[in-house]
Each structure stands twice: as structure tokens, then as C-alpha cells.
């Protein structure tokens, strides 16, 4: 009977140790999951900011492209006038 009691106490201690370990692992897992959620949220925020930066960059690029096209058109007009003026002056000589 004494041996059974000793064995039962040993099993009880083993079960308590496993329960404590299980609770510790569960707590660590919960902390890990919370950190993962926070990391996911930060990632989503960064991704959203990057998307907005791309939209803003594309808009600036389009505006600059339009400005460059306008400047090119104006340069062509100036060159056309200059060449026409020179042609007229040479024809009149």
C-alpha cells in the first residue's frame, strides 16, 4: 500500500509539473500570437503607406511628364519660328 501511495504521489507531482509546463507554454504562445498580430498590423500600415507613396509618386511623375511635354512643345514652336524666320530672311536676300 505504501508503494502505491508513493507511486501515486510521484504521478501526481509529474502531472503537476506537466500542467505547470503546459500553462507556461500556453502563456508564451499567447504572447507570441499577440506579437504576431502587432507585427501584422504594423506590416499592413507600412504596406498602406507604401501604396499611398506610390500613388503620390505616380501623380507627381504624371504632372512632371505633362510639364516636360509642354516645355518640349514650346521649344518646338520656338525652333519652328526661328527656322521659318531664318528661311524667310535667306529667301529675301
C-alpha positions in Angstrom: 0.0 0.0 0.0 2.9 2.3 0.9 4.4 1.7 -2.6 1.1 2.5 -4.3 0.8 5.7 -2.3 4.4 6.7 -3.2 3.7 5.9 -6.9 0.5 7.9 -6.8 2.3 10.9 -5.3 5.0 10.7 -7.9 2.4 10.5 -10.6 0.6 13.5 -9.1 3.8 15.5 -8.9 4.6 14.6 -12.6 1.1 15.7 -13.6 1.5 19.0 -11.7 4.9 19.6 -13.4 3.4 18.9 -16.8 0.4 21.2 -16.0 2.8 24.0 -15.0 4.9 23.5 -18.1 1.7 23.4 -20.3 0.5 26.7 -18.7 3.9 28.3 -19.3 4.0 27.2 -22.9 0.4 28.4 -23.4 1.2 31.8 -21.9 4.3 32.0 -24.2 2.1 31.1 -27.2 -0.4 33.8 -26.4 2.4 36.4 -26.1 3.8 35.1 -29.4 0.4 35.4 -31.1 -0.1 38.9 -29.7 3.3 39.9 -31.1 2.5 38.4 -34.4 -0.8 40.3 -34.6 1.0 43.5 -33.7 3.6 42.8 -36.4 0.9 42.1 -38.9 -0.8 45.4 -38.1 2.5 47.3 -38.5 3.1 45.5 -41.8 -0.4 46.4 -43.0 0.2 50.1 -42.0 3.5 50.1 -43.8 2.0 48.5 -46.9 -0.8 51.0 -46.9 1.8 53.9 -46.6 3.9 52.4 -49.4 0.8 52.2 -51.6 -0.1 55.8 -50.9 3.5 56.8 -51.6 3.3 55.1 -55.0 0.0 56.8 -55.8 1.6 60.2 -54.9 4.7 59.4 -56.8 2.8 58.4 -59.9 0.8 61.6 -59.7 3.9 63.7 -59.4 5.5 61.8 -62.3 2.5 62.3 -64.5 2.5 66.0 -63.6 6.2 66.3 -64.4 5.7 64.4 -67.6 2.9 66.8 -68.7 5.1 69.7 -67.8 8.0 68.3 -69.8 5.7 67.7 -72.8 4.6 71.3 -72.6 8.1 72.6 -72.5 9.0 70.3 -75.5 6.1 71.7 -77.4 7.1 75.3 -76.6 10.7 74.6 -77.7 9.5 73.1 -81.0 7.4 76.2 -81.6 10.3 78.5 -80.9 12.6 76.5 -83.1 9.9 76.4 -85.9 9.7 80.2 -85.7 13.4 80.6 -85.7 13.9 78.4 -88.7 11.0 80.0 -90.6 12.4 83.4 -89.8 15.8 82.4 -91.0 14.3 80.8 -94.1 12.4 84.0 -94.9 15.5 86.1 -94.3 17.6 83.9 -96.6 14.8 83.9 -99.2 14.7 87.7 -99.1 18.4 88.2 -99.6 
